[in-house]
Structures are given as C-alpha cells and as structure tokens.
C-alpha cells in the first residue's frame, strides 16, 4: 500500500509540476501514518 501511495505522488508531480516533490512525498506519507494511527486506535474509516 505504501508503494502505491508513493507512486501516486510521483504521478501527481507530472500532472502538477509546480508542486514541490518533497511536499507530495510528505503528503502521501502522512496518509499512511494517519491510517496506521486509525488502525491502532480502532478508528478505521
């Protein structure tokens, strides 16, 4: 799942080239971190 999110961030860089690559990678990593916390505290979507 993590690899798919980073792949999506890389694809978004081609679609929106003005967004910094680091910001895209932080955004996709944040989604994985939030999902981990949600699963840990039994609050999955």
MDAnalysis code that builds the backbone (N, CA, C; Angstrom):
import MDAnalysis as mda
import numpy as np

u = mda.Universe.empty(135, n_residues=45, atom_resindex=np.repeat(np.arange(45), 3), trajectory=True)
u.add_TopologyAttr("name", ["N", "CA", "C"] * 45)
u.add_TopologyAttr("resid", np.arange(1, 46))
u.add_TopologyAttr("resname", ["UNK", "UNK", "UNK", "UNK", "UNK", "UNK", "UNK", "UNK", "UNK", "UNK", "UNK", "UNK", "UNK", "UNK", "UNK", "UNK", "UNK", "UNK", "UNK", "UNK", "UNK", "UNK", "UNK", "UNK", "UNK", "UNK", "UNK", "UNK", "UNK", "UNK", "UNK", "UNK", "UNK", "UNK", "UNK", "UNK", "UNK", "UNK", "UNK", "UNK", "UNK", "UNK", "UNK", "UNK", "UNK"])
u.atoms.positions = np.array([
    [0.821, -1.182, 0.000],
    [0.000, 0.000, 0.000],
    [0.871, 1.255, 0.000],
    [1.949, 1.224, 0.727],
    [2.845, 2.381, 0.794],
    [3.424, 2.684, -0.581],
    [3.826, 1.646, -1.296],
    [4.420, 1.841, -2.619],
    [3.426, 2.492, -3.570],
    [2.176, 2.098, -3.478],
    [1.145, 2.692, -4.327],
    [0.951, 4.172, -4.053],
    [1.025, 4.551, -2.789],
    [0.863, 5.964, -2.463],
    [2.034, 6.790, -2.981],
    [3.251, 6.269, -2.866],
    [4.403, 6.997, -3.393],
    [4.357, 7.069, -4.918],
    [3.835, 6.025, -5.531],
    [3.650, 6.051, -6.983],
    [2.667, 7.127, -7.401],
    [1.591, 7.250, -6.646],
    [0.608, 8.288, -6.924],
    [1.218, 9.683, -6.768],
    [2.053, 9.855, -5.747],
    [2.733, 11.141, -5.573],
    [3.650, 11.473, -6.735],
    [4.326, 10.469, -7.270],
    [5.205, 10.669, -8.423],
    [4.400, 11.029, -9.670],
    [3.258, 10.390, -9.837],
    [2.403, 10.708, -10.985],
    [1.859, 12.127, -10.861],
    [1.485, 12.520, -9.639],
    [0.982, 13.879, -9.439],
    [2.030, 14.933, -9.769],
    [3.303, 14.606, -9.603],
    [4.367, 15.556, -9.940],
    [4.349, 15.860, -11.435],
    [4.031, 14.866, -12.261],
    [3.941, 15.106, -13.698],
    [2.715, 15.934, -14.055],
    [1.622, 15.736, -13.322],
    [0.383, 16.452, -13.610],
    [0.470, 17.899, -13.128],
    [1.020, 18.092, -11.939],
    [1.148, 19.424, -11.328],
    [2.619, 19.710, -11.051],
    [3.381, 20.127, -12.050],
    [4.831, 20.291, -11.869],
    [5.233, 21.428, -10.921],
    [4.318, 22.362, -10.609],
    [4.699, 23.476, -9.737],
    [4.694, 23.094, -8.259],
    [4.101, 21.952, -7.904],
    [4.104, 21.498, -6.511],
    [5.454, 20.832, -6.221],
    [6.146, 21.230, -5.154],
    [7.439, 20.615, -4.829],
    [7.305, 19.114, -4.563],
    [8.281, 18.354, -5.046],
    [8.257, 16.896, -4.922],
    [8.267, 16.466, -3.452],
    [9.026, 17.147, -2.630],
    [9.084, 16.812, -1.213],
    [7.733, 16.967, -0.535],
    [7.006, 17.987, -0.903],
    [5.685, 18.205, -0.322],
    [4.718, 17.089, -0.718],
    [4.822, 16.621, -1.953],
    [3.986, 15.500, -2.388],
    [4.321, 14.238, -1.604],
    [5.612, 13.978, -1.394],
    [6.015, 12.770, -0.672],
    [5.603, 12.836, 0.795],
    [5.671, 14.005, 1.400],
    [5.213, 14.171, 2.781],
    [3.704, 13.950, 2.856],
    [2.996, 14.427, 1.861],
    [1.542, 14.246, 1.836],
    [1.130, 12.791, 1.758],
    [1.800, 12.028, 0.904],
    [1.428, 10.615, 0.795],
    [1.899, 9.832, 2.018],
    [3.027, 10.215, 2.610],
    [3.481, 9.545, 3.831],
    [2.526, 9.853, 4.984],
    [1.997, 11.051, 5.020],
    [1.053, 11.434, 6.067],
    [-0.206, 10.582, 6.001],
    [-0.664, 10.268, 4.799],
    [-1.848, 9.417, 4.692],
    [-1.587, 8.036, 5.271],
    [-0.382, 7.486, 5.073],
    [-0.047, 6.178, 5.649],
    [0.082, 6.254, 7.163],
    [0.639, 7.329, 7.659],
    [0.780, 7.495, 9.107],
    [-0.591, 7.616, 9.770],
    [-1.470, 8.406, 9.167],
    [-2.813, 8.563, 9.732],
    [-3.592, 7.256, 9.703],
    [-3.434, 6.481, 8.641],
    [-4.111, 5.187, 8.588],
    [-3.572, 4.259, 9.676],
    [-2.281, 4.286, 9.921],
    [-1.700, 3.469, 10.972],
    [-2.246, 3.824, 12.339],
    [-2.358, 5.106, 12.607],
    [-2.923, 5.536, 13.896],
    [-4.388, 5.160, 14.000],
    [-5.120, 5.281, 12.903],
    [-6.538, 4.916, 12.933],
    [-6.703, 3.426, 13.217],
    [-5.870, 2.600, 12.612],
    [-5.949, 1.167, 12.865],
    [-5.529, 0.824, 14.298],
    [-4.544, 1.548, 14.806],
    [-4.078, 1.312, 16.150],
    [-5.149, 1.598, 17.188],
    [-5.906, 2.653, 16.961],
    [-6.938, 3.049, 17.922],
    [-8.340, 2.624, 17.503],
    [-8.416, 1.670, 16.569],
    [-9.681, 1.092, 16.126],
    [-10.649, 2.152, 15.604],
    [-10.143, 3.076, 14.818],
    [-10.975, 4.135, 14.219],
    [-10.830, 4.128, 12.700],
    [-10.733, 2.940, 12.116],
    [-10.542, 2.875, 10.672],
    [-11.796, 3.381, 9.941],
    [-11.559, 3.946, 8.761],
    [-12.680, 4.548, 8.023],
    [-13.638, 3.514, 7.469],
])
